[in-house]
Amino acid sequence: MTGHTIGIIGAGAVGQTVAALLIGEPWCDRLLITSRTADSATGLVADLDDMAHVVRAGTRAHAVTVAELDQTDAVVLCPRATFTNTASRDVRMAGLAANAPLIASLARTLTGYTRPVVMVTNPVDVLSRLCATISGAPTYGIGSATDTARYRTALAAHHRVPVNEVDGYVIGEHGDGAVICASSTTIRGTPCAVPLDLIRAELADRPRRINAGIGRTRHGPAAAVLSALRKLLDVEDGTDVLSVNRAGVWLGIRLRIRAGRPTVQPLELDPHETADLITARTKLEAAYRTINHHEQGARTCL
Ligand SMILES: NC(=O)c1ccc[n+]([C@@H]2O[C@H](COP(=O)([O-])OP(=O)(O)OC[C@H]3O[C@@H](n4cnc5c(N)ncnc54)[C@H](O)[C@@H]3O)[C@@H](O)[C@H]2O)c1
C-alpha cells in the first residue's frame, strides 16, 4: 500500500490543498508538481517540504515538467486558465471556453498515460470527457461527491439529525444540472421528506458563500480528490460519486470501487429525477459539442 507517486497539475488553491492533504497520507511517497510557472511549483514544494519536516511525514514533493508526470501512479488536474468569470448562473460552465484549450493541451501531453487522471477543473464533467478522449487515460471528474456531501449536510440540518444518518446522492452535472436523488434518500434507513427548493438553493449558495468568505472553494473538493485517489489506487474500498463515461457522456454517477476497480451502482430514480438526468445529459452533450474541435488540435481558420 506504500510507495505511490501522485502528480498535481496546477499549484493554485485546490492544487495546494490537495498537496497538503497528500503529505499526511502514509501511502503517498512522492508528489510531482507542475504549474503554469516554475516559480509557483518550486514555491509550493518548499512550503510542503517545511510542512513534511514539522509533522515528520515521509512524503517528498518535487517540482517537475508535465512530461515527467509519466512516472506517477495518478495525476490530479486542477489548473485554471486566466479569465474573469462574471456569470451569476451556470458559473462553472462559464469556464468552458477558457479552460478547454488548456485541458486539451495538457491531455495531449498525457497521451498514452494509463493510470487514473482525476479532473477538478470546471466545467468538470465536460473537461473530464475532453481529457479522456484526447489522452485515452481513465479520467474521473470530481464534483458530485462534494455536491453529495453538501446535500447530506443540508438535509441533516433540516431534519436535525447527525449527518452520518443521512444516505442520499447528488448525480448528473456538477453545476446547475445537478440531479438530487430525493426518492432514494433515507435517514436511518427510512425514506424522508426532501425540501427540494431549499436543497437546490443551498447547493448554489454554499460555494458562493465560501468564495465570498475565503476567495476560492478548496478544502471540500480537495478532500473529494483524496477520497477518489484512495479508492482508485486500492488504498481502501468504498463508494464514491464521480464523473465517468455513461454511454458517451461524462456525468456524476455512483460508483462502487473495489480493489481499485470502479463499477457503476445505478440509483433508482423517480420520473422527475429521470427527466432531470436526461436534461443534464443533453446539456453536457451540447456543451461538449462546442469544444470537441479541440480533439483535433488547432484548426486553420479560413
Ligand atoms: N470540480 C470541483 O468540485 C471544483 C471545486 C473547486 C474548484 N474547481 C475548479 O478547479 C480549477 C482550479 O481552481 P483553483 O481555485 O485552484 O484555481 P487557481 O486560480 O487558484 O489555481 C489555478 C492554478 O493553475 C495554474 N495554471 C494555469 N495554467 C496552467 C498550465 N497550463 N499548466 C499548469 N498549471 C496552470 C495557475 O498558475 C494556478 O496556480 C478551476 O477550474 C475551478 O473552477 C473545481
The ligand as a MOL file (V3000), in Angstrom:
LIG
                    3D

  0  0  0     0  0            999 V3000
M  V30 BEGIN CTAB
M  V30 COUNTS 44 48 0 0 0
M  V30 BEGIN ATOM
M  V30 1 N -14.7640 20.1930 -9.5030 0
M  V30 2 C -14.8650 20.8440 -8.3580 0
M  V30 3 O -15.5480 20.4040 -7.4260 0
M  V30 4 C -14.0980 22.1220 -8.1820 0
M  V30 5 C -14.0240 22.7700 -6.9560 0
M  V30 6 C -13.2380 23.8990 -6.8470 0
M  V30 7 C -12.5710 24.4000 -7.9570 0
M  V30 8 N -12.7180 23.7640 -9.1370 0 CHG=1
M  V30 9 C -12.0400 24.2190 -10.3380 0
M  V30 10 O -10.6780 23.8660 -10.2510 0
M  V30 11 C -9.9060 24.7630 -11.0330 0
M  V30 12 C -8.7800 25.3280 -10.1760 0
M  V30 13 O -9.3020 26.1110 -9.1390 0
M  V30 14 P -8.3520 26.9450 -8.1800 0
M  V30 15 O -9.2460 27.6800 -7.2770 0
M  V30 16 O -7.2830 26.0700 -7.6390 0 CHG=-1
M  V30 17 O -7.7160 27.9760 -9.2350 0
M  V30 18 P -6.4300 28.9060 -9.0020 0
M  V30 19 O -6.5640 30.0430 -9.9400 0
M  V30 20 O -6.2240 29.1770 -7.5610 0
M  V30 21 O -5.2190 27.9880 -9.4690 0
M  V30 22 C -5.0640 27.5660 -10.7920 0
M  V30 23 C -3.6140 27.2260 -10.9920 0
M  V30 24 O -3.4910 26.7170 -12.3160 0
M  V30 25 C -2.2220 27.1540 -12.7920 0
M  V30 26 N -2.1680 27.0260 -14.2380 0
M  V30 27 C -2.6580 27.8590 -15.1900 0
M  V30 28 N -2.3170 27.3980 -16.4180 0
M  V30 29 C -1.6090 26.2570 -16.2310 0
M  V30 30 C -0.9760 25.3360 -17.1040 0
M  V30 31 N -1.0050 25.4820 -18.4240 0
M  V30 32 N -0.3200 24.2870 -16.5730 0
M  V30 33 C -0.2740 24.1050 -15.2460 0
M  V30 34 N -0.8450 24.9640 -14.3610 0
M  V30 35 C -1.5090 26.0150 -14.8500 0
M  V30 36 C -2.1460 28.5880 -12.3080 0
M  V30 37 O -0.8250 29.0640 -12.3410 0
M  V30 38 C -2.6730 28.4240 -10.8780 0
M  V30 39 O -1.6250 28.0910 -9.9910 0
M  V30 40 C -10.9030 25.8300 -11.5310 0
M  V30 41 O -11.3310 25.4870 -12.8100 0
M  V30 42 C -12.0550 25.7040 -10.5520 0
M  V30 43 O -13.2860 26.1350 -11.1160 0
M  V30 44 C -13.4520 22.6530 -9.2790 0
M  V30 END ATOM
M  V30 BEGIN BOND
M  V30 1 1 1 2
M  V30 2 2 2 3
M  V30 3 1 2 4
M  V30 4 1 4 5
M  V30 5 2 4 44
M  V30 6 2 5 6
M  V30 7 1 6 7
M  V30 8 2 7 8
M  V30 9 1 8 9
M  V30 10 1 8 44
M  V30 11 1 9 10
M  V30 12 1 9 42
M  V30 13 1 10 11
M  V30 14 1 11 12
M  V30 15 1 11 40
M  V30 16 1 12 13
M  V30 17 1 13 14
M  V30 18 2 14 15
M  V30 19 1 14 16
M  V30 20 1 14 17
M  V30 21 1 17 18
M  V30 22 2 18 19
M  V30 23 1 18 20
M  V30 24 1 18 21
M  V30 25 1 21 22
M  V30 26 1 22 23
M  V30 27 1 23 24
M  V30 28 1 23 38
M  V30 29 1 24 25
M  V30 30 1 25 26
M  V30 31 1 25 36
M  V30 32 1 26 27
M  V30 33 1 26 35
M  V30 34 2 27 28
M  V30 35 1 28 29
M  V30 36 1 29 30
M  V30 37 2 29 35
M  V30 38 1 30 31
M  V30 39 2 30 32
M  V30 40 1 32 33
M  V30 41 2 33 34
M  V30 42 1 34 35
M  V30 43 1 36 37
M  V30 44 1 36 38
M  V30 45 1 38 39
M  V30 46 1 40 41
M  V30 47 1 40 42
M  V30 48 1 42 43
M  V30 END BOND
M  V30 END CTAB
M  END
